[in-house]
Amino acid sequence: MIPTPERYKEIQQALIDKGYLQAPASGVWGPDCSQALKRFQQEQNLTPSGKLDALSLISLGLGPSREPYRPTAVVNNRPPSSGGLN
């Protein structure tokens, strides 16, 4: 799946904020973005591929939301009754 221009802007802004990218966040991923990402990945001890991956996004603070896990309440933990039409 190819990121949207808005997502690219988020990633670029994260790289800018961390000092790895000097260009403005345009939403277009180019060679300068890949090089910035490679430097970031290397300094984070990630594989410096220059390609967007889950670990890189998480390290940039752009991974899945960090909301605390809240299990759903168990409403009825009894097995279904067998009093149906059999």
Secondary structure, DSSP 4 states (H G I P E B T S, - for coil): -PPPHHHHHHHHHHHHHTTS--S---S---HHHHHHHHHHHHHTTS---SS--HHHHHHTT-SS--PPP-PPPPS--SPPPS-S--
